[in-house]
């Protein structure tokens, strides 16, 4: 069953998109795989301390996206094929970069400076991975 042990609610952001994002990022990272069982709606609402309707909304949207399958009165499972995972990955990457670009522009950072910063941080991250 998928663990929500590392799920942290972000204040001021509706919870249902946070649940969706948690599942999407987990699938893209490979921590959540197709066939993994989702917690029941009631269990997850109790764990997070939220209204069951909030969890229901997140699950319904995940179903509409094709990321989970559910049957009335039965368990829900992740159902992510490679094409769906790649599409979600692209959307998450673009959303992240778009937000970072907007914040950097707002701070007066130009494109060349932002690109240089990204390269430096990227390379520093690779060096950190190699040291492990």
N, C-alpha and C positions, 0 to 999 in steps of 0.2 A: 504494500500500500504506500502511496505517495506520502512522504512526511512533510509537514508544514513547520518543522522545528526551526528552520532558518527564515521563515516568513516574518517580516517586520512591517507593521502598518505605518504608512506615511501620513502624518497628520495633515488634514486639509484636503486630502485626495479621497474620492469615493472608494469604498473598499472593493466593490465588485471588479473594477478594472485592475486593482492591485492583485486580486486573486488570478485574474486572467493573465496578467503579465508574469506572475510567478510561475504559472504552468508553462506559458510560452517560453520564457527564458530557460526553464529547466529542460524542456524538450530540445531547444536549440543547442544547449550545452551538453546534451546527452545524459544528464542526470535523471531525467524522466524519459522513459521509453514507451513505445507503442505496446499496449497490453498491460501496462501498469494500472493498478486499481486506484481509483479516486476514493478519498474518504466519503462517507455518506454525507449528504447535505446537512443532516441534523448533527452529526459528529463534528463536521468542520465549523458549523455555526457556533457550537458550544466551545470548541477549542479556541476560536478567534473572539468569542464573546460578541457576536454580531447576530442580527436578525436572520432567521433562516431564509427569508425572502431575498436577502442580499446574496447569499450563497446560491440560491436557486437562480437568480438572475445571471450570476457569473457562469454557472454550469450551462444554462440555456444558451448564452452567447458562445461558449466554448463548443457546444453542440452545433450551433449554426455555422461556426467557423470550420467544423469538421474535425476538431481536435480531440473531442471525446465522443463516445457513444453511450447512450443511456436508454434504458427501457423501464417503463413504469413498474415500480416495485422491485426493480433489480439494481444491481450495482452499476456504476459508471466506470468506464475504462478509457485510457488514452488510446487514440487510434490515429497515429500520425505517420503518413507515408513520407518518403524522401522528398517528394515535390512540395508537400505542404510545409515540411520543416524548412526547406530552402526558402520558400516564400515568406514565412514568418521571420526567418533569420534576416532576410533582406529588409523587411519592414522595421524590425527592431534596430538594426544597424543604422538605417536611414533616420529613424526617429531620434536616436541618440546623437548622431552627428549633427542633425538639424538643430537640436537643442543646444549643443555645444557651440555651434557656429553662431547662433543668435546671441548667446551669452557673451562670446568673445567680441562680436561686433559691437554689442552694447557697451563693452568695456574699452572700446577704441582700439582693439587689436586688429591689425590688418591681415590680409590673407597670407602673405609671405611669412609674417611672424607666427601666425597660427600653424601654418604648415611646418615651420621649423620646430615649433614646440611639440607638435604631434610626432615628428620624426625622432626628436630627442627622447620623449617619453616612451615611444615605441621601442627604441633601441635599449633604453634603460630597463624596460620590462623584459626584453629578451635576455639581457645579461643576468637579470635576477633569476630567470627561469633556468639558465645554464648553470648557475651557482648551486642550485638545489640538488 
